[in-house]
């Protein structure tokens, strides 16, 4: 009988970083979805009235 090769478990630090990253990604996705579903930002960043007029440039 030959012994099985010893397998090292993954480093706990790597697992923790992966879990934290996944949790942050999930939270960001949930926040984005809530923002979109609740209406979000409707005003355009710059309306045509706010845009500088090119008539004054000659």
Secondary structure, DSSP 8 states (H G I E B T S, - for coil): -----------HHHHHHHHHHHHHHHHHHHHHHHHHHTT---S-SS-TTTS--SGGG-
